[in-house]
Amino acid sequence: MQYFSTDHVPERDRMAVLHDFIGRHVARRQFSPLDGREMRIELAAMRLAKGAAIGTGRYSPLAGKRSRELIADGCEDYLLTIHDQDHDLSIEGKQPIKVRAGEMMLVSDAHLSEFWLPQTTVSVISLGRKQLSRLFPRIDSQPYYRVPTDTPGLGLLAGYANLLRQAPAHDDKAAGLVSNHLYELAALALSGVATGDTGRSERSIGAARLALAKQAISKRLHEPDLVIAAIAQTQAISPRYLQRLFETEGSTFSEYLRNCRLELALRRLEKSDPPRLAISAIAYECGFSDLSYFNRTFRSRYGMTPSDVRAAAIRKPR
């Protein structure tokens, strides 16, 4: 196990360590005190295998946030938590829900989240999305799952994780084995609360997110340095999740962006009005920073050069 305590950090350095190290690289959350007093945090964590990790935390009253800035790190892991005190949790800016002591919450790091804690102790299991989705394919249908204390399998999962904290795996083979157990127990607990046609919900949510992302792209075609992370941030999702949405249509973000820019350039070149802009200027206004690349991809897509299209538009009777 690895340990951290604010008591072991000089007082003048605590906020910087909490923000720059713990917040960004360990918890992936921004922290702020609730009662105006200095925050006190104690953490213990142990990495296992296959993207799994277990840990515990003790906190003074504080607020935590998985912000848009932090989501840009692309992490899509699921954080499974069990607190010993009631607390409030908000997902993607929605109305906070009251989480009861002993309930398990499974929250995706690919989504915005915010919570408010009293002085509390929490047990944590971090699980990789890819591995968990193999056992629970519907995992992406919701940004979080709430598992009541009496759900079958929850007690077994919590007890097994607590056992591992007391008796860690002694080698890589054992770490792989216990990681498999954690994933299987988590999937068992989730199967007790996930009902209905979640496959259909997952497709609907993905389609809506992709449509909104495409709308955001259409407003920023002129930006030559537009990248997938910038669009994902506007939708409060991770770049990898957005890329997977494009893949459901047999495309990629880069291909879609290029094709949208080419279509915009084509529409401008086809205008029969006397040309006011050089072809190079149109290319740049459509987000192409390399004129030779623009000409090559334009001809490949339309079978004509930009000059051919403009000449045809000028010859068209008005």
Backbone as numpy.savetxt, mean C-alpha at the origin, in Angstrom:
# Nx Ny Nz CAx CAy CAz Cx Cy Cz
15.29 -12.04 19.76 14.44 -10.84 19.76 15.32 -9.59 19.76
14.86 -8.57 19.08 15.51 -7.26 19.10 14.65 -6.32 19.92
15.30 -5.45 20.69 14.57 -4.60 21.63 14.87 -3.13 21.38
13.88 -2.31 21.69 14.05 -0.86 21.64 13.22 -0.23 22.75
13.77 0.78 23.39 13.04 1.54 24.39 13.46 2.99 24.31
12.49 3.88 24.40 12.83 5.30 24.41 13.66 5.65 25.64
13.55 4.85 26.70 14.34 5.11 27.90 15.83 4.96 27.65
16.20 4.24 26.59 17.61 4.02 26.28 18.17 5.04 25.29
17.35 6.01 24.92 17.77 7.05 23.98 17.86 8.38 24.72
18.94 9.13 24.55 19.03 10.44 25.20 17.80 11.28 24.90
17.32 12.00 25.89 16.07 12.74 25.76 16.06 13.67 24.56
17.20 14.32 24.29 17.25 15.28 23.18 17.12 14.60 21.81
17.38 13.29 21.75 17.36 12.57 20.46 16.10 11.73 20.25
15.21 11.66 21.24 14.11 10.70 21.18 13.16 10.95 20.02
12.73 12.18 19.84 11.77 12.46 18.77 12.36 12.16 17.40
13.62 12.49 17.22 14.26 12.22 15.92 14.35 10.73 15.67
14.69 9.95 16.69 14.79 8.50 16.54 13.41 7.90 16.26
12.39 8.38 16.99 11.04 7.86 16.78 10.54 8.17 15.38
10.83 9.36 14.89 10.32 9.77 13.58 11.12 9.14 12.44
12.44 9.25 12.50 13.28 8.87 11.36 13.60 7.38 11.31
13.69 6.73 12.46 14.06 5.32 12.46 12.86 4.41 12.77
12.29 4.57 13.95 11.19 3.70 14.34 9.98 3.92 13.44
9.62 5.18 13.22 8.43 5.49 12.43 8.54 5.03 10.99
9.69 5.26 10.35 9.83 4.98 8.93 10.26 3.55 8.62
11.10 2.97 9.47 11.72 1.70 9.11 11.29 0.51 9.97
10.70 0.75 11.11 10.30 -0.35 11.99 8.78 -0.48 12.01
8.12 0.52 12.56 6.65 0.46 12.67 5.95 0.93 11.40
6.65 1.70 10.56 6.05 2.28 9.35 4.82 3.12 9.69
4.89 3.82 10.80 3.82 4.69 11.27 4.42 5.98 11.82
3.65 7.07 11.72 4.02 8.32 12.37 3.35 8.33 13.74
4.10 8.71 14.77 3.57 8.74 16.13 3.54 10.16 16.67
2.54 10.43 17.51 2.46 11.72 18.20 1.78 11.48 19.55
2.17 12.21 20.60 1.58 11.99 21.92 0.14 12.48 21.98
-0.68 11.83 22.79 -2.07 12.24 22.95 -2.27 13.21 24.11
-1.50 13.07 25.14 -1.73 13.87 26.34 -0.74 15.02 26.48
0.04 15.30 25.44 0.98 16.41 25.50 2.29 16.08 26.18
2.36 14.92 26.81 3.60 14.53 27.47 4.49 13.76 26.51
5.72 13.55 26.92 6.67 12.84 26.08 6.23 11.39 25.88
6.40 10.90 24.67 6.02 9.52 24.37 7.03 8.54 24.94
6.51 7.42 25.41 7.36 6.32 25.85 6.94 5.07 25.07
7.90 4.45 24.45 7.63 3.27 23.63 8.66 2.20 23.92
8.19 0.96 24.09 9.07 -0.20 24.22 8.65 -1.22 23.17
9.60 -1.69 22.40 9.31 -2.64 21.33 10.22 -3.85 21.43
9.68 -5.00 21.08 10.47 -6.22 20.95 9.99 -6.91 19.68
10.92 -7.30 18.82 10.52 -7.88 17.54 11.49 -8.98 17.12
10.97 -9.94 16.38 11.79 -11.03 15.89 11.33 -11.40 14.48
12.25 -11.34 13.52 11.94 -11.76 12.16 12.04 -13.27 12.06
11.14 -13.87 11.31 11.14 -15.31 11.12 11.56 -15.63 9.70
10.66 -16.10 8.89 10.94 -16.42 7.48 9.70 -16.13 6.66
9.87 -16.05 5.33 8.75 -15.88 4.41 7.94 -14.62 4.71
8.64 -13.56 5.11 7.99 -12.28 5.34 7.27 -12.15 6.66
7.39 -13.13 7.54 6.69 -13.10 8.83 7.59 -12.54 9.92
6.97 -11.89 10.89 7.68 -11.39 12.07 6.68 -11.31 13.22
7.18 -11.40 14.43 6.34 -11.28 15.61 6.96 -10.26 16.54
6.13 -9.67 17.41 6.66 -8.69 18.33 5.63 -8.27 19.36
6.08 -7.41 20.25 5.20 -6.80 21.25 5.56 -5.33 21.36
4.62 -4.56 21.87 4.87 -3.14 22.08 4.15 -2.65 23.32
4.77 -1.69 23.99 4.14 -1.00 25.11 4.21 0.49 24.82
3.06 1.17 24.93 2.99 2.57 24.54 2.38 3.43 25.64
2.87 4.64 25.76 2.14 5.67 26.48 1.01 6.13 25.57
0.04 6.90 26.05 -1.05 7.34 25.17 -0.52 8.07 23.93
-0.91 7.60 22.76 -0.39 8.20 21.52 -1.34 7.96 20.36
-1.08 8.69 19.30 -1.77 8.50 18.02 -0.76 8.00 17.01
-1.19 7.12 16.14 -0.32 6.60 15.09 -1.00 6.70 13.74
-0.21 6.88 12.70 -0.79 7.08 11.37 0.08 6.42 10.31
-0.56 5.68 9.43 0.06 5.19 8.19 -0.36 6.19 7.12
0.49 7.17 6.84 0.14 8.33 6.03 0.39 8.09 4.54
-0.05 9.02 3.71 0.21 8.94 2.27 1.71 8.90 1.99
2.46 9.69 2.74 3.91 9.71 2.55 4.51 8.34 2.83
4.06 7.69 3.90 4.62 6.39 4.26 4.15 5.29 3.32
2.94 5.39 2.80 2.42 4.38 1.87 3.28 4.30 0.62
3.95 5.41 0.29 4.80 5.43 -0.90 5.96 4.45 -0.81
6.21 3.88 0.39 7.30 2.91 0.50 6.95 1.57 -0.18
5.70 1.40 -0.60 5.32 0.20 -1.34 5.05 -1.03 -0.50
5.14 -0.91 0.82 4.90 -2.08 1.67 3.43 -2.47 1.62
3.17 -3.77 1.43 1.80 -4.29 1.38 1.58 -5.37 2.42
2.45 -5.43 3.42 2.30 -6.44 4.46 1.01 -6.21 5.24
0.58 -7.24 5.94 -0.57 -7.13 6.82 -0.08 -7.15 8.27
-0.58 -6.22 9.05 -0.20 -6.12 10.45 -1.36 -6.64 11.30
-1.11 -7.70 12.02 -2.09 -8.32 12.89 -1.80 -7.88 14.32
-2.77 -7.27 14.97 -2.54 -6.73 16.32 -3.64 -7.16 17.27
-3.26 -7.38 18.53 -4.20 -7.64 19.62 -3.78 -6.76 20.79
-4.62 -5.77 21.14 -4.33 -4.83 22.22 -5.01 -5.27 23.52
-4.45 -4.85 24.64 -5.07 -5.19 25.92 -5.98 -4.07 26.42
-6.17 -3.02 25.61 -7.08 -1.92 25.95 -7.92 -1.57 24.73
-9.13 -1.08 24.96 -9.95 -0.59 23.86 -9.25 0.60 23.20
-9.44 0.74 21.89 -8.87 1.89 21.19 -9.68 2.17 19.92
-9.42 3.30 19.30 -10.12 3.71 18.09 -9.22 3.55 16.87
-9.82 3.15 15.75 -9.08 2.92 14.52 -9.88 3.45 13.34
-9.20 4.18 12.45 -9.82 4.68 11.22 -9.03 4.15 10.02
-9.75 3.68 9.00 -9.13 3.17 7.79 -9.53 4.06 6.62
-8.53 4.57 5.89 -8.75 5.40 4.71 -9.65 6.59 5.01
-9.44 7.21 6.17 -10.16 8.43 6.52 -11.61 8.25 6.90
-12.08 7.02 7.03 -13.48 6.79 7.38 -13.71 6.96 8.88
-14.98 6.96 9.26 -15.35 7.13 10.66 -14.63 6.09 11.52
-14.00 6.51 12.62 -13.28 5.55 13.47 -14.20 4.47 14.03
-13.65 3.29 14.20 -14.37 2.21 14.85 -13.73 1.94 16.20
-14.52 1.42 17.12 -14.01 1.07 18.44 -13.55 -0.39 18.42
-12.27 -0.60 18.67 -11.72 -1.95 18.73 -11.62 -2.35 20.19
-12.23 -3.47 20.53 -12.26 -3.91 21.91 -10.97 -4.65 22.28
-10.63 -4.57 23.55 -9.46 -5.30 24.05 -9.62 -6.79 23.74
-8.56 -7.40 23.23 -8.59 -8.83 22.91 -9.01 -9.16 21.51
-9.66 -8.21 20.81 -10.02 -8.44 19.42 -8.77 -8.37 18.54
-8.78 -9.15 17.46 -7.67 -9.09 16.52 -8.05 -8.21 15.35
-7.13 -7.31 14.98 -7.29 -6.50 13.78 -6.18 -6.87 12.81
-6.56 -7.11 11.57 -5.60 -7.36 10.50 -5.74 -6.22 9.51
-4.72 -5.37 9.41 -4.80 -4.15 8.61 -3.70 -4.17 7.55
-4.07 -3.83 6.33 -3.11 -3.79 5.22 -2.31 -2.50 5.24
-0.99 -2.62 5.10 -0.14 -1.44 5.03 -0.24 -0.73 3.69
-1.01 -1.28 2.76 -1.22 -0.63 1.47 -2.30 0.44 1.54
-2.91 0.62 2.72 -4.02 1.57 2.87 -3.71 2.57 3.99
-4.32 3.73 3.88 -4.23 4.72 4.95 -4.87 4.17 6.21
-4.26 4.44 7.35 -4.88 4.06 8.62 -4.41 5.01 9.70
-5.22 5.13 10.73 -4.89 6.00 11.85 -5.52 5.41 13.11
-4.80 5.47 14.23 -5.34 4.93 15.47 -4.96 5.81 16.65
-5.74 5.64 17.72 -5.55 6.42 18.94 -5.54 5.44 20.11
-4.43 5.41 20.83 -4.24 4.41 21.88 -4.15 5.05 23.25
-4.78 4.42 24.27 -4.45 4.78 25.64 -3.13 4.09 25.99
-2.72 4.17 27.23 -1.55 3.39 27.63 -1.90 1.91 27.44
-1.10 1.21 26.67 -1.51 -0.13 26.26 -0.32 -1.01 25.94
-0.59 -2.31 25.91 0.36 -3.31 25.44 -0.27 -4.02 24.24
0.52 -4.29 23.23 -0.01 -4.90 22.01 0.88 -6.06 21.58
0.24 -7.12 21.12 0.94 -8.24 20.49 0.80 -8.08 18.99
1.89 -8.28 18.26 1.92 -7.98 16.83 2.44 -9.18 16.05
1.80 -9.46 14.92 2.30 -10.42 13.94 2.27 -9.73 12.59
3.40 -9.67 11.92 3.47 -9.08 10.59 3.53 -10.22 9.56
2.65 -10.15 8.57 2.54 -11.22 7.57 2.63 -10.65 6.17
3.39 -11.30 5.31 3.53 -10.86 3.93 2.26 -11.12 3.13
1.87 -10.14 2.32 0.64 -10.27 1.53 0.70 -11.47 0.58
1.81 -11.63 -0.11 1.91 -12.70 -1.11 1.70 -14.06 -0.47
2.34 -14.29 0.65 2.24 -15.59 1.31 0.83 -15.80 1.88
0.27 -14.75 2.48 -1.05 -14.89 3.09 -2.13 -15.10 2.04
-2.00 -14.45 0.90 -3.02 -14.57 -0.15 -3.07 -15.97 -0.75
-1.99 -16.73 -0.64 -2.02 -18.10 -1.14 -2.95 -18.98 -0.31
-3.05 -18.67 0.96 -3.92 -19.44 1.85 -5.30 -18.81 1.99
-5.37 -17.51 1.76 -6.63 -16.77 1.88 -6.75 -15.86 0.66
-7.13 -16.41 -0.49 -7.10 -15.65 -1.76 -7.94 -14.39 -1.75
-8.92 -14.30 -0.86 -9.81 -13.13 -0.83 -9.26 -11.99 0.00
-8.01 -12.07 0.40 -7.46 -11.12 1.35 -7.59 -9.67 0.88
-7.46 -9.42 -0.43 -7.51 -8.05 -0.95 -8.91 -7.48 -1.03
-9.93 -8.26 -0.69 -11.30 -7.77 -0.81 -11.62 -6.71 0.23
-10.83 -6.60 1.28 -11.06 -5.59 2.31 -9.71 -5.03 2.76
-9.68 -3.74 3.16 -8.43 -3.17 3.66 -8.10 -3.63 5.08
-9.11 -4.14 5.80 -8.84 -4.64 7.14 -9.86 -5.72 7.49
-9.51 -6.54 8.49 -10.41 -7.56 9.00 -10.45 -7.44 10.53
-11.64 -7.55 11.05 -11.84 -7.50 12.50 -12.27 -8.88 12.97
-11.50 -9.44 13.88 -11.74 -10.81 14.33 -12.10 -10.78 15.82
-13.37 -11.04 16.18 -13.78 -11.02 17.58 -13.03 -12.04 18.42
-13.06 -11.84 19.72 -12.27 -12.68 20.63 -12.72 -14.14 20.63
-14.00 -14.40 20.30 -14.49 -15.79 20.34 -14.41 -16.48 18.99
-13.70 -15.90 18.03 -13.57 -16.51 16.70 -12.72 -17.78 16.78
-13.19 -18.89 16.21 -12.38 -20.12 16.22 -11.01 -19.90 15.58
-9.99 -20.35 16.26 -8.64 -20.23 15.73 -7.87 -19.04 16.24
-8.58 -18.01 16.75 -7.87 -16.81 17.21 -7.02 -17.10 18.44
-7.59 -17.82 19.40 -6.84 -18.15 20.60 -5.61 -18.98 20.30
-5.75 -19.90 19.35 -4.62 -20.74 18.96 -3.52 -19.91 18.31
-3.90 -18.98 17.46 -2.92 -18.11 16.80 -2.19 -17.25 17.82
-2.94 -16.61 18.71 -2.32 -15.74 19.71 -1.42 -16.53 20.64
-1.87 -17.71 21.05 -1.06 -18.53 21.94 0.21 -19.02 21.28
0.12 -19.40 20.01 1.30 -19.89 19.29 2.32 -18.78 19.12
1.86 -17.57 18.78 2.78 -16.44 18.64 3.46 -16.12 19.96
2.71 -16.19 21.05 3.29 -15.93 22.36 4.33 -16.99 22.72
4.08 -18.23 22.33 5.05 -19.31 22.56 6.34 -19.04 21.81
6.24 -18.57 20.58 7.43 -18.29 19.77 8.26 -17.16 20.37
7.59 -16.19 21.00 8.33 -15.10 21.63 9.16 -15.63 22.80
8.64 -16.62 23.48 9.34 -17.18 24.63 10.40 -18.20 24.22
10.14 -18.91 23.12 11.06 -19.95 22.65 11.27 -19.78 21.16
12.14 -18.86 20.75 12.33 -18.56 19.32 12.86 -19.76 18.54
12.58 -19.75 17.24 13.11 -20.77 16.34 14.63 -20.74 16.37
15.27 -21.91 16.40 16.72 -21.97 16.61 17.53 -21.98 15.32
16.89 -22.21 14.16 17.63 -22.17 12.90 16.67 -21.83 11.75
17.20 -21.70 10.54 16.40 -21.28 9.39 15.28 -22.27 9.08
15.58 -23.55 9.22 14.56 -24.56 8.93 13.39 -24.44 9.89
13.70 -24.24 11.17 12.64 -24.09 12.16 11.87 -22.79 11.94
12.58 -21.73 11.55 11.92 -20.46 11.28 10.93 -20.58 10.12
11.31 -21.34 9.10 10.40 -21.56 7.98 9.17 -22.35 8.39
9.38 -23.34 9.25 8.27 -24.18 9.70 7.28 -23.39 10.54
7.78 -22.61 11.51 6.87 -21.86 12.37 6.19 -20.73 11.60
6.86 -20.20 10.59 6.23 -19.17 9.76 5.04 -19.75 9.01
5.21 -20.96 8.48 4.09 -21.64 7.82 2.91 -21.80 8.77
3.21 -22.16 10.02 2.15 -22.33 11.01 1.41 -21.02 11.25
2.15 -19.91 11.36 1.52 -18.62 11.59 0.57 -18.24 10.45
1.03 -18.43 9.22 0.18 -18.11 8.08 -1.08 -18.97 8.07
-0.92 -20.25 8.35 -2.08 -21.15 8.32 -3.06 -20.83 9.44
-2.56 -20.47 10.61 -3.44 -20.12 11.72 -4.14 -18.79 11.46
-3.43 -17.85 10.86 -4.06 -16.56 10.52 -5.17 -16.77 9.49
-4.92 -17.61 8.48 -5.95 -17.89 7.48 -7.16 -18.58 8.11
-6.90 -19.45 9.09 -8.00 -20.12 9.78 -8.86 -19.11 10.53
-8.22 -18.19 11.25 -8.98 -17.17 11.99 -9.77 -16.28 11.04
-9.18 -15.92 9.92 -9.86 -15.06 8.95 -11.05 -15.76 8.31
-10.93 -17.06 8.10 -12.02 -17.80 7.46 -13.28 -17.79 8.32
-13.11 -17.52 9.61 -14.26 -17.48 10.50 -15.04 -16.19 10.45
-14.49 -15.15 9.80 -15.19 -13.85 9.76 -15.47 -13.39 8.34
-14.81 -13.96 7.34 -15.01 -13.54 5.95 -16.07 -14.41 5.31
-17.21 -13.80 5.02 -18.30 -14.54 4.40 -18.82 -13.77 3.21
-19.67 -14.41 2.42 -20.27 -13.74 1.27 -19.39 -13.83 0.05
-19.84 -13.16 -1.04 -19.12 -13.22 -2.31 -18.01 -12.18 -2.30
-16.94 -12.44 -1.56 -15.86 -11.48 -1.49 -15.09 -11.40 -2.78
-15.12 -12.46 -3.60 -14.44 -12.39 -4.89 -15.03 -11.29 -5.75
-16.36 -11.19 -5.76 -17.00 -10.13 -6.53 -16.65 -8.76 -5.96
-16.64 -8.63 -4.63 -16.29 -7.35 -4.01 -14.88 -6.94 -4.37
-13.97 -7.90 -4.35 -12.58 -7.60 -4.69 -12.47 -7.05 -6.10
-13.17 -7.68 -7.03 -13.11 -7.21 -8.42 -13.70 -5.81 -8.54
-14.79 -5.56 -7.82 -15.43 -4.25 -7.90 -14.54 -3.17 -7.32
-13.93 -3.45 -6.19 -13.04 -2.47 -5.57 -11.86 -2.19 -6.48
-11.27 -3.25 -7.04 -10.13 -3.07 -7.93 -10.48 -2.27 -9.16
-11.64 -2.56 -9.74 -12.06 -1.83 -10.95 -12.27 -0.35 -10.65
-12.85 -0.05 -9.50 -13.09 1.35 -9.14 -11.77 2.08 -8.89
-10.85 1.42 -8.21 -9.55 2.05 -7.95 -8.81 2.31 -9.26
-8.86 1.35 -10.18 -8.16 1.52 -11.45 -8.77 2.66 -12.26
-10.09 2.77 -12.24 -10.74 3.86 -12.97 -10.33 5.22 -12.42
-10.25 5.33 -11.10 -9.84 6.59 -10.49 -8.37 6.89 -10.79
-7.55 5.86 -10.82 -6.14 6.05 -11.14 -5.98 6.54 -12.58
-6.76 5.97 -13.49 -6.70 6.40 -14.89 -7.15 7.85 -15.03
-8.13 8.23 -14.25 -8.59 9.62 -14.27 -7.48 10.56 -13.81
-6.76 10.15 -12.77 -5.64 10.96 -12.28 -4.54 11.06 -13.32
-4.28 9.98 -14.04 -3.26 9.99 -15.09 -3.65 10.96 -16.19
-4.92 10.97 -16.58 -5.36 11.83 -17.69 -5.13 13.31 -17.40
-5.11 13.67 -16.13 -4.90 15.06 -15.75 -3.42 15.44 -15.68
-2.55 14.43 -15.80 -1.11 14.70 -15.62 -0.27 14.16 -16.77
-0.87 13.99 -17.93 -0.14 13.47 -19.08 1.01 14.38 -19.48
0.89 15.66 -19.21 1.91 16.62 -19.63 3.17 16.54 -18.79
3.15 15.79 -17.68 4.31 15.72 -16.80 5.27 14.64 -17.32
6.44 15.01 -17.83 7.35 14.01 -18.41 7.91 13.03 -17.39
7.97 13.43 -16.12 8.55 12.57 -15.09 7.48 11.87 -14.25
6.27 11.76 -14.78 5.19 11.10 -14.04 5.52 9.62 -13.83
5.43 9.16 -12.59 5.75 7.77 -12.26 4.57 7.14 -11.52
4.57 5.84 -11.46 3.45 5.12 -10.85 3.27 5.47 -9.38
4.36 5.75 -8.68 4.26 6.07 -7.25 3.44 7.34 -7.04
3.58 8.31 -7.95 2.84 9.57 -7.81 1.34 9.34 -7.96
0.94 8.49 -8.91 -0.48 8.20 -9.10 -1.01 7.34 -7.96
-0.23 6.36 -7.53 -0.66 5.51 -6.42 -0.90 6.33 -5.16
-0.07 7.34 -4.95 -0.22 8.18 -3.77 -1.54 8.94 -3.79
-1.98 9.38 -4.96 -3.26 10.09 -5.04 -4.43 9.20 -4.67
-4.26 7.89 -4.82 -5.33 6.94 -4.51 -5.13 6.26 -3.16
-4.05 6.65 -2.46 -3.74 6.07 -1.15 -3.58 4.55 -1.22
-2.92 4.09 -2.29 -2.60 2.68 -2.44 -1.12 2.56 -2.76
-0.58 1.36 -2.71 0.83 1.18 -3.00 1.07 1.07 -4.50
2.26 1.44 -4.98 2.57 1.29 -6.41 2.43 -0.14 -6.90
2.81 -1.10 -6.08 2.72 -2.50 -6.52 1.26 -2.95 -6.68
0.41 -2.46 -5.79 -1.01 -2.80 -5.91 -1.60 -2.19 -7.18
-1.24 -0.94 -7.48 -1.72 -0.30 -8.71 -1.21 -1.04 -9.94
0.04 -1.47 -9.90 0.58 -2.22 -11.05 -0.21 -3.50 -11.27
-0.60 -4.17 -10.19 -1.38 -5.40 -10.32 -2.75 -5.12 -10.94
-3.33 -3.96 -10.63 -4.62 -3.60 -11.22 -4.49 -3.44 -12.73
-3.40 -2.82 -13.18 -3.18 -2.70 -14.63 -2.97 -4.08 -15.26
-2.31 -4.97 -14.53 -2.05 -6.30 -15.07 -3.33 -7.10 -15.27
-4.39 -6.78 -14.52 -5.67 -7.47 -14.73 -6.24 -7.15 -16.10
-5.77 -6.08 -16.72 -6.20 -5.71 -18.07 -5.15 -6.06 -19.12
-4.15 -6.81 -18.72 -3.10 -7.21 -19.65 -2.18 -6.09 -20.03
-2.02 -5.11 -19.17 -1.19 -3.95 -19.47 -0.29 -3.64 -18.28
0.44 -2.55 -18.39 1.25 -2.03 -17.30 1.00 -0.53 -17.20
1.43 0.06 -16.12 1.29 1.51 -15.96 2.01 2.24 -17.08
3.24 1.83 -17.37 4.03 2.52 -18.39 3.38 2.43 -19.77
2.85 1.26 -20.10 2.19 1.10 -21.40 0.94 1.97 -21.49
0.16 1.98 -20.43 -1.07 2.78 -20.43 -0.75 4.26 -20.56
0.24 4.73 -19.80 0.63 6.13 -19.85 1.11 6.51 -21.25
1.96 5.68 -21.84 2.47 5.97 -23.19 1.33 6.03 -24.20
0.41 5.08 -24.14 -0.69 5.06 -25.10 -1.61 6.26 -24.94
-1.85 6.69 -23.71 -2.67 7.88 -23.49 -2.00 9.12 -24.06
-0.70 9.21 -23.90 0.03 10.35 -24.45 0.00 10.34 -25.98
0.15 9.16 -26.56 0.09 9.05 -28.02 -1.29 9.44 -28.54
-2.34 9.01 -27.85 -3.70 9.36 -28.27 -3.94 10.86 -28.18
-3.41 11.49 -27.15 -3.54 12.94 -27.02 -2.80 13.65 -28.14
-1.59 13.19 -28.44 -0.81 13.79 -29.53 -1.53 13.61 -30.87
-2.13 12.44 -31.09 -2.85 12.19 -32.33 -4.02 13.16 -32.49
-4.77 13.37 -31.42 -5.91 14.28 -31.50 -5.47 15.70 -31.85
-4.36 16.12 -31.29 -3.87 17.46 -31.57 -3.36 17.58 -33.00
-2.71 16.54 -33.48 -2.18 16.58 -34.85 -3.31 16.51 -35.88
-4.41 15.89 -35.54 -5.51 15.72 -36.48 -6.39 16.96 -36.62
-6.18 17.93 -35.77 -6.96 19.16 -35.90 -6.66 19.80 -37.24
-7.70 20.17 -37.96 -7.52 20.72 -39.30 -7.20 22.21 -39.31
-7.21 22.82 -38.12 -6.84 24.24 -38.06 -5.40 24.40 -38.50
-5.04 25.56 -39.04 -3.63 25.79 -39.39 -2.74 25.50 -38.19
-1.71 24.73 -38.38 -0.84 24.34 -37.26 -0.18 25.55 -36.60
-0.35 25.62 -35.29 0.27 26.72 -34.55 1.49 26.24 -33.77
1.58 24.94 -33.57 2.69 24.38 -32.80 3.49 23.42 -33.66
4.80 23.43 -33.47 5.65 22.44 -34.12 5.34 21.07 -33.54
5.62 20.04 -34.33 5.38 18.67 -33.85 6.16 18.40 -32.57
7.37 18.91 -32.50 8.18 18.70 -31.29 7.51 19.34 -30.08
6.88 20.50 -30.27 6.21 21.17 -29.15 5.00 20.36 -28.69
4.27 19.79 -29.64 3.13 18.94 -29.27 3.61 17.73 -28.48
4.69 17.12 -28.94 5.23 15.95 -28.23 5.59 16.31 -26.80
6.25 17.45 -26.61 6.65 17.85 -25.27 5.43 18.17 -24.40
4.42 18.80 -24.99 3.22 19.13 -24.22 2.43 17.88 -23.83
2.64 16.81 -24.55 1.96 15.54 -24.23 2.79 14.65 -23.30
3.90 15.18 -22.81 4.69 14.46 -21.81 5.88 13.70 -22.33
6.15 13.76 -23.64 7.32 13.07 -24.20 8.54 13.99 -24.10
9.57 13.53 -23.45 10.79 14.32 -23.32 11.84 13.94 -24.36
11.61 12.84 -25.07 12.54 12.35 -26.10 11.79 12.33 -27.43
12.15 13.24 -28.34 11.44 13.37 -29.61 11.59 12.12 -30.49
12.77 11.53 -30.51 12.97 10.33 -31.34 12.12 9.17 -30.82
12.00 9.04 -29.51 11.15 8.00 -28.93 9.68 8.25 -29.29
9.27 9.51 -29.24 7.90 9.86 -29.62 7.61 9.45 -31.07
8.51 9.84 -31.98 8.31 9.52 -33.39 8.25 8.01 -33.62
9.13 7.27 -32.94 9.20 5.82 -33.14 7.94 5.13 -32.62
7.51 5.48 -31.42 6.33 4.82 -30.85 5.05 5.25 -31.56
5.01 6.50 -32.02 3.83 6.98 -32.75 3.65 6.18 -34.04
4.73 6.01 -34.78 4.64 5.27 -36.05 4.31 3.81 -35.79
4.87 3.24 -34.74 4.59 1.84 -34.42 3.11 1.63 -34.09
2.50 2.60 -33.42 1.11 2.45 -33.00 0.12 2.75 -34.13
0.42 3.78 -34.94 -0.57 4.25 -35.91 -0.19 3.96 -37.37
1.01 3.46 -37.61 1.42 3.16 -38.98 1.68 4.39 -39.82
1.77 5.53 -39.20 2.05 6.81 -39.87 2.96 7.63 -38.97
3.73 8.51 -39.56 4.54 9.42 -38.76 3.69 10.60 -38.33
4.10 11.31 -37.30 3.37 12.53 -36.92 3.23 13.52 -38.08
4.27 13.62 -38.90 4.21 14.53 -40.05 3.15 14.08 -41.04
3.01 12.77 -41.24 1.98 12.25 -42.15 0.58 12.62 -41.65
0.36 12.49 -40.36 -0.95 12.80 -39.79 -1.26 14.28 -39.94
-0.29 15.11 -39.65 -0.52 16.56 -39.78 -0.80 16.93 -41.23
-0.04 16.37 -42.17 -0.25 16.69 -43.58 -1.64 16.27 -44.04
-2.10 15.11 -43.59 -3.44 14.64 -43.95 -4.51 15.56 -43.38
-4.29 16.05 -42.17 -5.26 16.95 -41.55 -5.34 18.27 -42.30
-4.20 18.76 -42.78 -4.18 20.03 -43.52 -4.89 19.87 -44.86
-4.74 18.71 -45.50 -5.36 18.48 -46.81 -6.86 18.23 -46.71
-7.34 17.88 -45.53 -8.75 17.54 -45.36 -9.62 18.77 -45.68
-10.66 18.62 -46.49 -11.54 19.75 -46.81 -12.21 20.30 -45.55
-12.32 21.61 -45.50 -12.96 22.24 -44.35 -14.28 22.87 -44.75
